[in-house]
């Protein structure tokens, strides 16, 4: 009906510890207090009983609002469940388990928001803002809600402190509780849709027919299901055990191993495009039965392992790419620098302004926080 998504209860999750509890000044509360002061000044000046009654009602409402909102949050307990991985351009779901330890007072109108950390390894710039709303938690009950975000930039994303606040019942007093729970997730690069380039056309031998290829296939590993995979490749029994779809990867005994070498001068849109192209090329090669590895890593790796390595890849000053030997293929920008050079333009991948998008999301987060300070987010 438009409320938060409620999930079954989870067990065995470490809770977050309370860091601070405080009241906040926000625009509706400041305006209300100023109006109350004006009423008192008018009542004292005119000695009007009606104004005195209005001043008393306003003062009582302010006191009730502070007592209720503060009392509700005295027994609140929140646990956060963070997925292990996310992907650029794909949604990621962070779950919060909110428990009400009070036996009498329910929790009403709670907003949960992640606080942007200072270190560069924080979620700011790698994920869109995380925010969830809990409309009602009865006394002694537990509810789970989901905050949806989206991957913006690859890399290790750390989550630290998050805040639970409410302005219930009148929107006059804002009380918050800040929790701390260290967690992290890995934001993988976007998997570009590419085909094997001509330089790799002869990378597979002994597969003149489909029957011949299937006869020489051997099980290699399991990886997560990716859009475009055939339903025949899904390993149904492991998928049922893991509660997620996984695909069986098979390698051909006569197939060559492919080692990818990523070339980028430094962080930026070009580096992100190279990582995305490498992820797509690795998937295309694995589907053809070609073993894939990254320079400096194992000769053969699953697509999941390749994505994890690409998420942590740090570009730097690159060589001219003229020393590739064997099955090493370099991926970079611009014209070919060696016979085994693959350009991202040839793979159909173009750099995108990741930093501009991250800056835009940062501005949106600040605007959202300012609107929440005005109390507009309390009723949503």
VEXDO-501253 format. One record per residue (C-alpha): z, y negated, x negated; residue number from 1; residue in three letters. Coordinates in Angstrom, 1 decimal. Each point is the difference from the previous one (the first is absolute). Layout:
BEGIN
z;y;x;lumke;kolkol
Z;Y;X;NUM;ALA
...
This chain:
BEGIN
z;y;x;lumke;kolkol
0.0;0.0;0.0;1;UNK
-0.2;-2.4;-3.0;2;UNK
3.4;0.9;-1.4;3;UNK
0.6;1.6;-3.4;4;UNK
-1.2;3.5;-0.8;5;UNK
3.0;2.4;0.3;6;UNK
0.0;3.1;-2.2;7;UNK
2.2;3.1;-0.1;8;UNK
3.2;-0.3;-2.0;9;UNK
-0.2;0.9;-3.7;10;UNK
2.6;1.7;-2.1;11;UNK
1.0;-0.1;-3.6;12;UNK
-1.0;-3.6;-0.7;13;UNK
2.1;-2.3;-2.2;14;UNK
1.1;-3.1;1.7;15;UNK
-0.1;-3.6;-1.3;16;UNK
3.1;-1.8;-1.1;17;UNK
1.1;-3.4;1.5;18;UNK
-0.4;-2.9;-2.4;19;UNK
0.9;-3.0;2.1;20;UNK
0.7;-1.2;3.5;21;UNK
-0.6;-3.6;1.0;22;UNK
-0.9;-2.5;2.7;23;UNK
-3.2;-2.1;-0.4;24;UNK
-0.9;-3.5;1.1;25;UNK
-3.3;0.0;1.9;26;UNK
-1.8;-2.6;2.1;27;UNK
1.2;1.1;3.6;28;UNK
3.6;0.2;-1.1;29;UNK
-0.1;-3.4;-1.8;30;UNK
-1.6;-1.6;3.0;31;UNK
2.6;1.5;2.3;32;UNK
2.9;-1.1;-2.1;33;UNK
-1.4;-3.5;-0.2;34;UNK
-0.4;-0.1;3.8;35;UNK
3.6;1.2;0.4;36;UNK
1.2;-2.8;-2.2;37;UNK
-1.9;-2.6;2.0;38;UNK
1.5;1.4;3.2;39;UNK
3.5;-0.3;-1.5;40;UNK
-0.7;-3.6;-1.1;41;UNK
-1.3;-0.9;3.4;42;UNK
3.0;1.6;1.7;43;UNK
2.5;-1.7;-2.2;44;UNK
-1.7;-3.3;0.4;45;UNK
-0.5;0.1;3.8;46;UNK
3.0;2.2;0.9;47;UNK
-2.2;1.9;2.3;48;UNK
1.4;3.3;1.3;49;UNK
-3.5;1.6;0.4;50;UNK
-0.9;-0.7;-3.6;51;UNK
3.3;1.5;-1.1;52;UNK
-0.8;3.1;2.0;53;UNK
-3.5;0.2;-1.5;54;UNK
1.5;-0.4;-3.5;55;UNK
2.5;2.8;0.7;56;UNK
-2.8;2.3;1.3;57;UNK
-2.1;-0.7;-3.1;58;UNK
2.9;0.6;-2.4;59;UNK
0.8;3.3;1.8;60;UNK
-3.6;1.2;-0.2;61;UNK
-0.1;-0.8;-3.7;62;UNK
3.2;1.9;-0.6;63;UNK
-1.1;3.0;2.1;64;UNK
-3.3;0.1;-1.8;65;UNK
1.6;0.1;-3.4;66;UNK
2.6;2.6;1.0;67;UNK
-2.5;2.3;1.6;68;UNK
-2.7;-0.2;-2.7;69;UNK
2.6;0.4;-2.8;70;UNK
1.9;2.7;1.7;71;UNK
-3.1;2.1;0.6;72;UNK
-1.0;0.1;-3.6;73;UNK
3.5;1.0;-1.3;74;UNK
-0.7;3.7;0.6;75;UNK
-3.8;0.2;-0.5;76;UNK
-1.3;2.5;-2.6;77;UNK
-3.7;0.3;-1.1;78;UNK
-1.8;2.6;-1.9;79;UNK
-3.5;-0.5;-1.4;80;UNK
-2.7;2.7;-0.4;81;UNK
-2.8;-1.0;-2.4;82;UNK
-3.2;2.1;-0.5;83;UNK
-0.8;1.2;-3.5;84;UNK
-3.5;-1.5;-0.1;85;UNK
-2.1;-2.6;1.8;86;UNK
-3.6;-1.1;-0.5;87;UNK
-1.8;-3.3;-0.3;88;UNK
-1.5;-1.0;3.4;89;UNK
1.8;2.8;1.9;90;UNK
3.1;-0.3;2.2;91;UNK
3.4;1.1;-1.3;92;UNK
3.0;0.6;2.2;93;UNK
3.6;-0.6;-1.1;94;UNK
2.6;1.4;2.3;95;UNK
3.5;-1.4;0.7;96;UNK
2.8;2.0;1.6;97;UNK
2.4;-2.4;1.7;98;UNK
3.5;1.5;0.9;99;UNK
2.6;-1.8;2.2;100;UNK
3.5;0.9;-1.1;101;UNK
1.7;-1.9;2.8;102;UNK
1.3;2.0;3.0;103;UNK
-0.2;-3.0;2.4;104;UNK
-2.5;-2.6;-1.1;105;UNK
-3.7;0.7;0.0;106;UNK
-2.5;-1.5;-2.5;107;UNK
-2.5;-2.4;1.5;108;UNK
-3.1;-1.8;-1.3;109;UNK
0.2;1.0;-3.7;110;UNK
-2.7;-1.0;-2.4;111;UNK
-0.5;1.9;-3.3;112;UNK
-1.9;-1.7;-2.8;113;UNK
-0.5;0.8;-3.7;114;UNK
1.1;-2.7;-2.4;115;UNK
-2.6;-0.9;-2.7;116;UNK
1.5;0.8;-3.4;117;UNK
-0.3;-2.0;-3.1;118;UNK
-1.4;2.7;-2.5;119;UNK
-3.7;0.6;-0.2;120;UNK
0.5;3.6;1.0;121;UNK
1.1;-1.0;3.5;122;UNK
-2.0;0.6;3.2;123;UNK
-1.1;-3.7;0.2;124;UNK
-3.7;-0.2;-0.7;125;UNK
-0.5;3.8;0.2;126;UNK
0.9;0.5;3.7;127;UNK
-0.3;-2.3;3.0;128;UNK
3.4;-1.2;1.4;129;UNK
2.2;2.7;1.4;130;UNK
1.7;-0.8;3.3;131;UNK
1.4;2.0;2.9;132;UNK
1.8;-0.8;3.2;133;UNK
2.7;2.1;1.8;134;UNK
0.5;-1.1;3.6;135;UNK
3.1;2.1;0.9;136;UNK
2.3;2.6;-1.7;137;UNK
2.8;1.3;2.3;138;UNK
3.5;0.4;-1.2;139;UNK
0.3;3.0;-2.3;140;UNK
-3.7;0.7;0.1;141;UNK
-2.8;0.0;-2.6;142;UNK
-3.6;-1.3;0.3;143;UNK
-2.9;0.2;-2.4;144;UNK
-2.7;-2.7;-0.2;145;UNK
-3.1;-0.3;-2.1;146;UNK
-1.2;-3.0;-2.0;147;UNK
-3.7;0.0;-0.7;148;UNK
-1.5;-1.6;-3.1;149;UNK
-3.3;0.3;-1.9;150;UNK
-0.7;0.6;-3.7;151;UNK
-1.3;-3.1;-1.7;152;UNK
0.0;0.8;-3.7;153;UNK
0.6;3.2;-1.9;154;UNK
3.0;0.7;-2.2;155;UNK
3.6;0.9;0.2;156;UNK
1.7;-1.7;2.9;157;UNK
3.8;-0.4;0.0;158;UNK
2.1;-0.7;3.1;159;UNK
3.5;-1.3;-0.4;160;UNK
1.9;-2.1;2.5;161;UNK
-0.8;-0.4;3.7;162;UNK
1.7;-2.1;2.7;163;UNK
1.0;0.8;3.6;164;UNK
0.6;-3.0;2.2;165;UNK
0.4;-1.0;3.6;166;UNK
0.4;-3.1;2.1;167;UNK
1.1;1.8;3.1;168;UNK
1.0;-1.0;2.7;169;UNK
-1.0;-3.7;0.3;170;UNK
-1.9;-0.5;-3.2;171;UNK
2.5;-2.5;-1.3;172;UNK
1.7;1.7;-2.8;173;UNK
-1.8;2.1;-2.6;174;UNK
2.0;2.7;-1.7;175;UNK
-1.4;2.4;-2.6;176;UNK
1.0;2.9;-2.1;177;UNK
-1.7;0.6;-3.3;178;UNK
-0.4;3.6;-1.3;179;UNK
-1.1;1.3;-3.4;180;UNK
-1.8;3.3;-0.5;181;UNK
-2.2;0.5;-3.0;182;UNK
-3.2;1.9;0.8;183;UNK
-3.6;-0.1;-1.2;184;UNK
-3.5;1.2;1.0;185;UNK
-3.2;0.3;-1.8;186;UNK
-3.0;-2.0;1.3;187;UNK
-3.2;1.8;-0.8;188;UNK
-3.3;-1.7;-0.4;189;UNK
-2.6;0.0;2.7;190;UNK
-2.3;3.1;-0.1;191;UNK
-3.6;-1.4;-0.1;192;UNK
-2.8;2.0;1.6;193;UNK
-2.3;0.9;-2.9;194;UNK
-2.4;2.8;-1.0;195;UNK
-0.4;1.7;-3.3;196;UNK
-2.1;-2.3;-2.2;197;UNK
-3.2;1.2;-1.8;198;UNK
1.9;0.3;-3.3;199;UNK
2.0;2.8;1.6;200;UNK
-2.8;1.7;1.8;201;UNK
0.0;2.8;-2.5;202;UNK
3.7;0.4;0.0;203;UNK
0.0;3.2;2.1;204;UNK
-1.7;3.1;-1.2;205;UNK
-0.6;3.3;1.7;206;UNK
0.1;-1.2;3.6;207;UNK
-3.6;0.4;1.1;208;UNK
1.0;1.2;3.4;209;UNK
3.0;-0.3;2.3;210;UNK
0.7;3.7;0.0;211;UNK
0.0;0.0;-3.8;212;UNK
2.3;-3.0;-0.1;213;UNK
2.5;1.5;2.4;214;UNK
0.0;3.2;-1.9;215;UNK
1.0;-1.7;-3.2;216;UNK
2.7;-2.2;1.5;217;UNK
3.6;0.3;-1.0;218;UNK
3.1;-1.6;1.5;219;UNK
1.1;-3.1;-2.0;220;UNK
2.6;-2.0;1.9;221;UNK
1.0;-1.7;3.3;222;UNK
-0.4;-3.6;0.7;223;UNK
0.5;-2.4;2.9;224;UNK
-2.8;-0.2;2.7;225;UNK
-2.4;-2.9;-0.5;226;UNK
-2.4;-1.4;2.5;227;UNK
-3.3;1.7;-0.4;228;UNK
1.3;3.4;-1.0;229;UNK
-1.4;2.9;1.9;230;UNK
2.3;1.7;2.5;231;UNK
-0.9;3.4;-1.7;232;UNK
1.9;-1.2;-3.1;233;UNK
3.3;-0.5;1.7;234;UNK
2.7;2.4;-1.0;235;UNK
1.6;0.6;3.4;236;UNK
3.1;2.0;-1.0;237;UNK
1.1;-2.4;-2.8;238;UNK
-0.8;-2.9;2.4;239;UNK
2.4;1.5;2.6;240;UNK
2.7;0.5;-2.6;241;UNK
-0.3;-3.6;-1.4;242;UNK
-0.5;-1.6;3.4;243;UNK
-3.1;-1.8;-1.3;244;UNK
-3.6;1.0;-0.5;245;UNK
-0.9;1.2;-3.5;246;UNK
-3.3;1.2;-1.4;247;UNK
-0.7;2.9;-2.3;248;UNK
-1.8;-0.9;-3.2;249;UNK
-2.1;2.6;-1.7;250;UNK
-1.6;-0.1;-3.3;251;UNK
-3.1;1.8;-1.3;252;UNK
0.5;2.0;-3.2;253;UNK
-3.3;-1.3;-1.4;254;UNK
0.6;-3.6;0.9;255;UNK
0.6;-2.6;-2.6;256;UNK
3.2;-2.1;-0.2;257;UNK
-0.4;-3.7;0.5;258;UNK
2.3;-2.4;-1.8;259;UNK
0.0;-3.6;1.3;260;UNK
0.6;-3.0;-2.3;261;UNK
0.8;-3.3;1.8;262;UNK
-1.2;-3.2;-1.6;263;UNK
1.3;-3.4;1.1;264;UNK
1.0;-3.0;-2.1;265;UNK
3.1;-0.8;2.0;266;UNK
1.7;-0.1;3.4;267;UNK
-2.1;-1.4;2.8;268;UNK
-2.6;0.8;2.7;269;UNK
-2.2;1.8;-2.6;270;UNK
2.8;2.4;-1.0;271;UNK
0.8;0.7;3.6;272;UNK
-3.7;0.8;0.7;273;UNK
-0.1;2.3;-3.1;274;UNK
3.1;1.9;1.2;275;UNK
-1.5;0.3;3.5;276;UNK
-3.3;1.2;-1.4;277;UNK
1.8;2.6;-2.2;278;UNK
1.9;1.3;3.0;279;UNK
-3.2;0.4;2.0;280;UNK
-1.9;1.6;-3.0;281;UNK
2.8;2.5;-0.6;282;UNK
0.0;1.0;3.7;283;UNK
-3.8;0.5;-0.1;284;UNK
0.2;2.0;-3.2;285;UNK
2.8;2.3;1.3;286;UNK
-2.0;0.7;3.2;287;UNK
-2.8;1.2;-2.2;288;UNK
2.4;2.3;-1.9;289;UNK
0.1;-2.2;-3.2;290;UNK
3.4;-0.2;-1.7;291;UNK
1.2;-3.6;-0.3;292;UNK
2.4;-1.6;-2.4;293;UNK
0.9;-3.5;-1.3;294;UNK
-0.2;-1.1;-3.6;295;UNK
3.4;0.6;-1.6;296;UNK
1.0;2.5;2.7;297;UNK
-0.6;3.7;0.8;298;UNK
-3.6;1.2;0.0;299;UNK
0.2;1.3;3.6;300;UNK
2.1;-1.6;2.7;301;UNK
0.0;0.0;3.8;302;UNK
-1.1;-3.0;2.0;303;UNK
3.6;-0.8;0.8;304;UNK
0.9;-0.1;-3.7;305;UNK
-3.0;-2.2;-0.8;306;UNK
1.0;-2.5;2.7;307;UNK
3.5;-0.1;-1.3;308;UNK
-1.2;-0.6;-3.5;309;UNK
-2.5;-2.7;1.2;310;UNK
2.9;-1.8;1.9;311;UNK
1.9;-0.4;-3.3;312;UNK
-3.1;-0.8;-2.2;313;UNK
0.4;-3.3;-1.8;314;UNK
-3.3;-1.5;-1.2;315;UNK
-0.3;-1.6;-3.4;316;UNK
-2.4;-1.0;-2.7;317;UNK
-2.8;2.6;0.1;318;UNK
-2.3;1.3;-2.7;319;UNK
-3.8;-0.3;0.2;320;UNK
-0.2;3.5;1.6;321;UNK
-2.4;1.3;-2.6;322;UNK
2.2;2.9;-1.3;323;UNK
-0.1;2.3;3.1;324;UNK
-0.5;3.6;-1.0;325;UNK
-0.2;3.2;2.0;326;UNK
1.0;-0.3;3.6;327;UNK
1.6;-3.5;-0.3;328;UNK
-1.5;-2.5;2.4;329;UNK
1.0;-3.7;-0.1;330;UNK
0.2;-2.1;3.2;331;UNK
-0.2;-3.7;-0.2;332;UNK
-1.9;-3.2;1.0;333;UNK
-3.4;-1.1;-1.2;334;UNK
-3.0;1.7;-1.6;335;UNK
0.2;3.4;-1.8;336;UNK
1.6;-0.2;-3.4;337;UNK
-0.6;3.7;-0.8;338;UNK
-1.8;3.0;1.4;339;UNK
3.1;1.1;1.8;340;UNK
0.8;-3.4;1.6;341;UNK
0.4;-0.3;3.8;342;UNK
0.0;-3.5;1.4;343;UNK
2.1;-0.8;3.1;344;UNK
-3.1;-1.8;1.4;345;UNK
-2.0;3.2;-0.2;346;UNK
2.8;1.8;1.9;347;UNK
-0.2;-2.7;2.7;348;UNK
3.5;-1.4;-0.7;349;UNK
0.4;-3.8;-0.3;350;UNK
3.1;-1.9;-1.1;351;UNK
2.1;-1.5;2.8;352;UNK
2.3;-3.0;-0.3;353;UNK
3.3;1.9;0.1;354;UNK
2.1;-2.9;-1.3;355;UNK
-1.3;-2.3;2.6;356;UNK
0.9;2.5;2.7;357;UNK
3.5;0.5;-1.4;358;UNK
0.5;-3.8;-0.1;359;UNK
-1.1;-0.3;3.6;360;UNK
2.4;2.8;1.0;361;UNK
2.8;-1.8;-1.8;362;UNK
-0.7;-3.2;1.9;363;UNK
0.0;2.0;3.3;364;UNK
3.4;1.5;-1.0;365;UNK
1.5;-3.5;-0.6;366;UNK
-1.4;-1.3;3.4;367;UNK
1.4;3.1;1.7;368;UNK
3.4;-0.6;-1.6;369;UNK
0.0;-3.6;1.1;370;UNK
-0.8;0.9;3.6;371;UNK
2.7;2.7;-0.1;372;UNK
2.4;-2.8;-1.1;373;UNK
-0.8;-1.9;3.1;374;UNK
1.0;3.0;2.0;375;UNK
-3.4;0.8;1.3;376;UNK
0.0;3.6;-1.4;377;UNK
3.4;0.9;1.6;378;UNK
-1.6;0.7;3.4;379;UNK
-2.8;2.2;-1.2;380;UNK
